[in-house]
Amino acid sequence: MCAPPVCGVEFAGLNVLESNVTGISSTIPRRPLRAYLLWLVLVTLLPGVVGASLLFVHQYQKSRAQFERNTMQTVRALVHTVDSKLLQAQAVAQTLSTLDALQERDFARVHRQARAALQLAGDGMTAVLRERSGQQILNTAVAYGERLPIETSDSLEQVFASGRPAISRVFIGKVVGQPIVSVDVPVMIDGSVAYVLSIGVRPDYFDDMLTPKSVSEGARASVVDAGGTIFARNLSPERFVGNRVTAPLFHAIERKREGIVRSVSQEGTAQLTFYSGSETTGWHVAIGIPRANLNQVLFEPLAALLTGVLLLFAIGLWLAWQIGGRLARSVQALTEPAVALGKGETPPRFTQVHVKEAAEVAEAIGAASNLLGERAQALAIKEAELRDAHRMARFGTWHMQLQGGALITSESVPHIYGRELPPFDEQRGAVLPEESWQRANALIRELQRTGGSGRLQLQVLHAHGHRIWIDLHCEAVQDSDGNVSALRGTIQDVTDRVNAEEALRQADQRKNEFLAMLAHELRNPLAPIASGAQLLGHDTLDPARTRQISGIIARQARHMAGLVDDLLDVSRVTRGLVTLAKTRIDVNDVLTEALEQVQEPLRQKGHTLESSLLTAPAWVMGDRKRLVQVVGNLLHNAVKFTPAGGKLRVALELDPSRLRIVVTDNGIGMLPEELERAFEMFVQGERTPDRTQGGLGIGLALVRSLVQLHGGSVRVESPGQGQGSSFIVTLPRSADQRAGSGDTSAPAATVAHQLKVLVVDDNVDAAQVLAMYVSAAGHEVAVEHDPFDALLRAAQFVPDACLLDIGLPGMDGHELARRLRAAPATAHALLVAVTGYGQSQDRDASSQAGFDHHLVKPVDMANLDRILTAASSAAAAV
């Protein structure tokens, strides 16, 4: 309550306020705002400053200790990641060093296989093969056959001397022309180091670890080699990669493996540097925190002390309450008018305003409200129309000051990019990919020098994660002196224009994945073929064993021929389809054939394999070749990831409607996250020092695809790392076979008449094997390797049949066939093309050249036997 005279004065003041045009009464006494603030600060801050200072000092020390511990843990984790990446590159090099093509010195094939393997391993790596002199034999960074330089290094000499892998220091690659690190491994041929295979790692190989997720904003993180040279950096790598670290950090690294040192960054910023080194590779990771950022980070947690500080301030506020009462009411009186002004509404009348400055602000608010209302209405209409037009056309405008780089855009530009655009220099890598940024930067520099305008089509990183294409138009803005001071232009989203090109790129990617899958399949039958071929060279084999081995080789050769046919089926590549040739088969036979494929790998690693097949047939409707591939891939996977001397087991289980094929090993096992992703394409398990084999590859993805095409499913179980794995394939059963299938093999044909057969092939081994088979069938055989010698031999030998290769030196098989047809002695001879080309156009070409039959390598001997038997019978009937 108040005394009547005081109340009367206040109400009178209110009446004057309402009647005044500006809403302010001149009868209320006013004092400067500064006086009220001075009284309030003096009374409030003095008791709180002392207590707050003590708390801040204590909390700062505590926060700094915790920050140093956390940062050092991050550095150690990054060192472990660097080790993992270097060991991963070493594992890739060791895998490539065991290629059969290296043993055969087929460097062109090594180049192709290395490029394909590095595409699967990821970006940032190249493969180089060097001699002891340092001469590069091949380099996957360039096409095979290009002239390559001599490139020596200490690590090269170390590998030749020790026969053990080594990691080089940072150097400038002579081929790629940029900083690179070489992971070198020996290539052993005949028990000695013949070459060194190197995996060249570029700095961007480590980009995925130096991200804002692992390195705080403003921090400078560097990956440093064993000699103290920077190899990767999160900020300005183009400037500092290849430079040695600053002297304080270099001396600290030499003295101690890890620690904290005060230093100055490469840019000249004072900072606190946390570093740690690897005992395995000798590499270091350093994170420099600018002193300004460090102080900011350390003072942020002190906000928690705000509550305590407010308690201290409350004492002063209570003392200043009476003094600040009028000040608070005057300031609060401006709140509603200010909010109304922001909304474009008419400000309400003012009531109690006791401060002179507040009264002046109130008058300005009233005048500004009227003026802004008029202008805002007209501007809002124009902006709405322009904004709608820009968004519909996905079109925007921009303006950039060259001095300072400030960038101003229309409202539609963030709609196109999905974000507000930062200054141009900050768009590098975040908004514009490197190539796009370089092109835009070149145009800006050109316009800055010469003026004029330009246009570019660039790829942009959208905020939602996808990429879009924009049409950028840019023109120079000149000042009064004729100098270019700014740039302006337009941006338009033109992503729809390049959708067709993107579709073509995706089709090409599907083709590459399909080729990688088939290439993987081709490797499985090689083991039984190679083992069988070696066994056939033993003189102690009995005929029964020889027939068994020959049957295995023939079966695996037919399997590989079928896979090659799949590789040539372009229509299946483009459509992404796999066609199954389903028949009613016994899964016992499938397991038996798959077991043949792993006998040699089992022997080499000393594994024991227990198989549990069924005594009765287990029928399914499926493609025999594909099911053999499924079981073979699982067995090869078990052999590969089981240490030497391990135990493997394959079993066949039945229930009323389905059957299960179970492949179990006691190998390295799988982590839970690997179980979830085991069957994805190109997924591998985590590489650690005790798992140099890597993880799972494309074979398991193939297994899942083929099993699903058969209407089945596959899953993997593992108790954990080092405890083995079990792969379970489930397939729907077919009804039991009631009638015996009988032997479908054709009986051996009896030679009705001995033929004279001429075999022509420049491949000596192929010609001799084919001649031995024809001779074993009871025919007289002559062999030639040169087509011109074959013409002379044919005139003397007068063959009844000619088996001709197409790819002959000097004269192809087609021309040889025409000449044989023209010669009187061989005009009526049976001509059979024996070639590796089997497409429809190849068969048409051989028919036009005069061939009677067209056989594709590897030759189906049963088909050849039928052709010769028919010719022999026809000759006997004459």
C-alpha positions, 0 to 999 in steps of 0.5 A, spaced: 500 500 500 502 507 498 500 513 501 494 517 498 499 523 495 504 518 492 498 514 489 495 520 486 501 523 483 502 516 480 495 515 477 496 523 474 502 520 471 499 515 467 493 519 465 499 524 462 502 518 459 496 515 455 494 522 452 501 523 450 502 522 442 509 519 443 506 515 450 511 518 454 510 522 460 515 528 462 513 529 469 516 523 472 523 524 474 528 521 470 536 519 472 541 516 467 541 509 466 548 509 468 547 511 475 542 505 476 547 500 473 553 503 477 549 502 484 547 495 482 554 492 480 557 495 486 552 492 491 551 485 487 558 483 485 563 485 490 561 479 495 560 474 489 567 475 486 571 473 491 567 466 492 567 465 485 574 466 483 576 461 488 571 456 485 573 457 478 581 456 480 579 449 483 574 447 477 579 449 472 585 445 475 580 439 475 577 440 468 584 441 465 587 434 468 581 430 466 581 434 459 589 431 458 587 424 460 581 424 455 585 427 449 591 422 450 586 416 450 584 419 443 591 419 441 593 412 443 586 410 439 588 413 433 595 410 434 592 403 434 588 405 428 594 407 424 597 401 426 591 397 423 591 401 417 599 399 416 598 392 417 592 392 413 596 394 407 602 389 409 597 384 409 594 386 402 602 386 399 603 379 402 597 376 399 599 379 392 606 377 393 603 369 393 600 370 386 601 364 381 603 369 376 609 372 380 612 365 380 611 365 373 613 372 372 607 373 368 607 381 370 602 383 365 597 378 369 600 380 376 598 388 374 591 386 372 590 382 378 593 387 383 589 392 380 582 388 381 585 386 388 586 394 390 579 396 387 576 391 392 581 393 398 579 400 397 582 407 395 588 410 397 593 404 395 597 402 389 602 396 388 609 396 385 613 391 384 621 392 384 628 389 383 634 389 387 636 395 383 630 399 385 627 398 377 620 398 377 617 392 373 610 394 374 606 400 377 598 399 378 598 407 378 599 407 371 597 402 365 602 396 364 607 397 359 609 404 360 616 406 362 617 406 369 623 409 373 628 407 378 626 408 385 630 406 391 629 406 398 632 404 405 626 399 406 627 396 399 635 394 401 632 392 408 627 387 405 632 384 400 637 383 406 632 381 411 627 377 407 622 381 412 616 386 411 618 393 412 615 400 412 618 406 408 619 413 410 615 418 407 617 420 400 615 423 393 613 418 389 616 418 382 610 416 378 604 419 382 608 425 384 606 426 391 607 424 398 607 416 399 609 411 404 611 404 401 609 398 405 614 393 402 614 385 402 619 380 399 617 376 393 620 369 395 621 365 388 625 358 389 627 360 396 630 367 395 627 374 395 627 375 387 623 382 388 619 386 393 612 388 392 610 394 395 603 397 397 604 405 396 599 408 401 597 416 399 595 421 405 588 420 404 588 413 406 588 416 413 583 421 412 577 417 415 580 417 421 582 424 422 575 426 422 571 431 427 568 425 430 575 423 433 578 430 433 575 436 436 574 442 432 580 447 431 585 441 433 590 439 429 591 432 428 597 429 424 600 422 423 607 422 423 612 417 420 618 413 424 622 419 422 618 425 424 615 427 417 608 429 417 604 424 412 597 425 414 593 432 417 586 434 418 587 441 417 591 444 410 594 437 408 596 440 402 601 445 405 604 441 410 604 433 408 611 431 407 614 437 412 618 435 418 614 436 425 616 442 429 622 442 433 619 442 440 615 436 438 621 432 434 625 433 440 620 430 445 618 424 440 626 422 440 626 423 448 619 419 450 614 415 446 608 419 448 607 425 452 605 432 452 609 438 449 608 446 449 609 447 441 607 452 436 603 449 430 605 449 423 601 455 422 604 459 427 599 458 433 601 457 440 598 450 442 599 444 447 601 438 443 599 431 445 603 425 442 604 418 442 608 413 438 607 405 436 611 400 439 610 396 432 611 401 427 614 407 430 609 411 427 606 417 431 600 421 432 600 428 435 594 432 436 595 440 437 590 443 441 590 451 440 591 455 447 585 459 445 581 452 444 584 449 450 581 455 454 575 455 451 574 447 452 576 448 460 572 454 461 565 450 458 564 445 464 565 451 469 558 453 467 556 448 472 558 452 478 553 458 475 548 455 481 553 456 486 555 463 484 548 465 483 547 464 491 553 468 492 550 474 487 543 473 491 546 476 497 548 482 493 541 482 489 537 482 496 541 488 498 540 492 491 533 490 490 530 497 493 535 500 488 534 496 482 526 496 483 525 502 479 530 500 474 527 493 472 520 496 472 523 501 466 527 496 462 521 491 463 516 496 460 520 496 453 519 488 453 512 488 450 513 494 445 520 490 442 516 484 441 510 487 438 515 491 433 519 484 431 512 481 430 510 487 425 504 489 430 503 496 433 507 497 440 502 498 446 502 504 450 508 505 455 506 505 463 512 506 468 518 509 465 523 512 470 530 511 466 531 517 461 535 512 456 529 507 456 524 513 455 528 515 448 528 508 446 521 507 447 520 513 443 524 510 437 521 504 438 514 507 436 517 511 430 520 505 427 514 501 428 510 505 423 516 506 418 518 498 418 511 496 418 510 500 411 516 497 408 516 490 411 509 489 407 511 491 400 518 487 401 514 481 404 510 481 397 516 481 393 520 476 397 515 471 397 514 472 389 521 471 388 522 466 393 517 461 390 520 462 383 527 460 385 525 454 389 520 452 383 526 452 378 531 450 384 535 456 382 538 461 386 543 467 386 549 469 390 554 475 391 561 474 394 566 479 396 573 477 394 576 481 400 574 477 406 571 472 402 564 473 405 558 470 401 551 472 401 546 467 397 538 468 396 534 464 400 533 458 395 540 456 395 540 453 402 534 449 399 538 447 393 544 445 398 540 442 404 544 447 408 547 454 409 553 455 405 560 457 408 565 461 405 568 459 399 574 456 402 571 452 407 567 449 402 573 445 400 571 437 402 565 439 405 560 442 400 565 441 394 569 435 392 576 436 391 575 436 383 569 441 383 573 446 388 579 446 384 575 447 378 571 453 381 577 456 384 581 456 378 575 460 375 574 465 380 582 466 380 581 467 372 575 472 373 579 476 378 585 477 373 581 478 367 574 480 369 568 477 364 564 471 366 564 464 366 560 457 367 561 451 370 557 444 371 560 442 378 558 436 383 556 438 390 555 434 396 548 435 399 547 436 406 543 429 406 549 425 404 547 425 397 551 428 391 547 433 386 549 437 380 549 444 379 550 449 373 554 455 376 554 462 372 559 467 375 561 474 373 566 479 375 563 486 379 568 492 378 569 497 383 570 505 381 577 504 379 576 498 374 578 493 379 574 486 380 572 487 387 566 482 388 563 476 384 556 474 383 552 469 379 547 464 379 546 457 381 541 452 378 540 444 380 541 440 374 541 433 377 536 431 372 540 432 366 546 427 369 541 421 371 542 417 365 550 418 366 549 415 373 545 410 371 550 407 366 555 408 372 551 403 376 550 398 370 558 398 370 559 397 377 554 391 377 558 388 371 564 389 375 561 386 381 559 380 377 566 379 374 569 379 381 564 374 383 565 369 377 573 370 378 572 368 385 569 361 383 574 360 378 579 359 383 576 353 387 577 347 381 584 349 380 586 345 387 584 338 385 586 339 377 593 341 379 593 335 384 591 330 379 595 332 374 601 331 379 599 324 381 598 322 374 606 323 373 607 318 378 609 311 375 606 307 381 599 309 379 595 303 378 589 303 372 584 304 377 587 310 380 589 313 374 581 313 371 579 316 378 584 322 377 582 323 370 575 323 372 576 328 377 580 332 372 575 332 367 569 333 372 573 340 374 575 342 367 568 341 365 566 345 371 571 351 370 568 351 362 561 352 365 564 358 369 567 361 363 561 361 359 558 365 365 563 370 364 562 371 357 554 372 358 554 379 357 546 379 358 546 376 365 551 382 367 547 387 365 541 384 368 544 382 374 541 375 373 543 368 375 540 362 371 540 355 375 540 349 371 536 345 376 535 337 376 534 332 381 540 330 384 543 327 390 546 332 395 551 326 397 554 326 390 555 334 391 558 333 398 563 328 395 565 332 389 566 339 393 571 334 398 575 333 392 576 340 391 579 341 398 584 335 398 590 339 397 589 345 401 587 340 407 594 337 406 598 343 405 595 345 412 595 339 415 588 339 417 583 333 418 576 333 415 571 328 418 565 327 413 558 324 415 554 323 409 548 319 408 547 311 406 541 313 402 540 318 397 538 325 399 534 328 393 534 336 392 532 340 386 538 344 384 544 346 380 549 341 381 555 345 379 552 351 383 551 347 389 558 344 389 560 351 389 556 353 395 559 347 399 566 348 396 566 355 398 564 354 405 570 348 406 575 353 403 573 358 408 574 353 413 581 351 411 583 358 410 581 361 417 583 354 421 590 354 424 595 349 421 593 342 424 585 344 425 579 339 425 574 340 420 567 337 419 562 336 414 555 333 415 549 332 412 542 332 416 535 331 414 528 332 417 521 331 413 521 337 409 528 340 409 536 338 409 542 341 412 549 341 410 553 343 416 560 345 415 564 346 422 571 348 424 575 350 430 578 356 427 579 363 429 571 364 430 567 370 429 566 376 433 558 378 434 558 384 429 562 379 424 556 374 424 551 380 422 555 382 416 558 375 414 554 374 408 555 381 405 559 382 399 566 384 400 565 385 407 572 382 411 573 381 419 577 386 423 584 385 422 588 384 428 595 382 429 593 375 431 588 375 425 593 376 419 588 372 414 583 378 414 576 376 415 570 374 410 570 375 403 566 375 397 565 367 397 560 367 403 556 373 399 556 368 393 554 362 398 548 366 400 546 368 393 546 361 390 542 358 396 537 363 396 536 362 389 535 354 391 529 356 395 534 355 402 537 359 407 544 359 410 547 362 417 553 362 421 554 360 428 560 362 432 561 361 440 566 367 439 573 369 437 578 363 437 572 358 438 571 356 431 565 357 426 559 353 423 555 354 417 549 351 416 546 351 409 538 349 409 535 346 402 528 344 401 528 336 400 525 333 394 521 326 394 525 320 394 527 316 388 523 310 387 526 307 381 534 306 380 537 312 375 542 307 372 548 308 369 547 314 364 555 314 361 555 311 354 559 305 353 566 305 350 565 305 342 568 300 338 573 303 333 570 301 326 575 303 322 582 306 324 583 314 321 589 318 320 588 324 324 592 330 323 593 335 330 595 342 329 596 346 335 602 351 337 601 349 344 605 343 345 602 340 351 595 341 348 597 338 342 600 332 345 595 331 350 590 331 344 594 326 340 595 321 346 587 321 347 586 320 339 591 315 339 589 311 345 582 311 341 585 306 336 587 312 330 593 314 327 596 321 329 600 326 326 602 332 330 604 339 327 605 346 331 606 350 325 600 351 320 605 351 314 609 345 316 602 342 317 600 343 310 606 340 307 605 334 312 598 333 310 600 332 303 604 326 305 600 324 310 593 324 307 589 325 313 582 323 314 580 328 319 584 334 322 583 337 329 585 345 328 587 350 333 584 357 331 589 361 334 595 359 330 602 363 328 603 366 321 596 363 319 590 362 323 586 356 323 580 359 318 585 360 313 589 353 314 582 350 313 580 353 307 587 351 304 586 344 306 579 344 303 583 347 296 588 341 296 586 335 293 589 330 298 585 333 304 579 336 300 574 331 303 577 330 310 573 331 316 575 338 319 574 340 327 576 346 330 579 346 337 579 353 340 578 357 346 572 361 342 565 359 343 561 364 342 555 364 336 559 369 331 566 364 332 562 358 330 559 362 324 566 364 322 569 356 323 563 354 319 564 359 313 571 357 313 569 350 312 570 346 318 565 340 320 565 341 327 566 346 332 569 344 339 571 349 345 577 348 350 577 344 354 575 339 349 569 334 351 573 328 350 566 324 349 564 329 344 570 328 340 570 321 341 563 321 338 565 325 332 571 320 330 567 314 331 561 317 326 567 318 321 570 311 322 564 308 321 562 312 315 569 310 312 568 303 314 561 303 310 565 305 304 
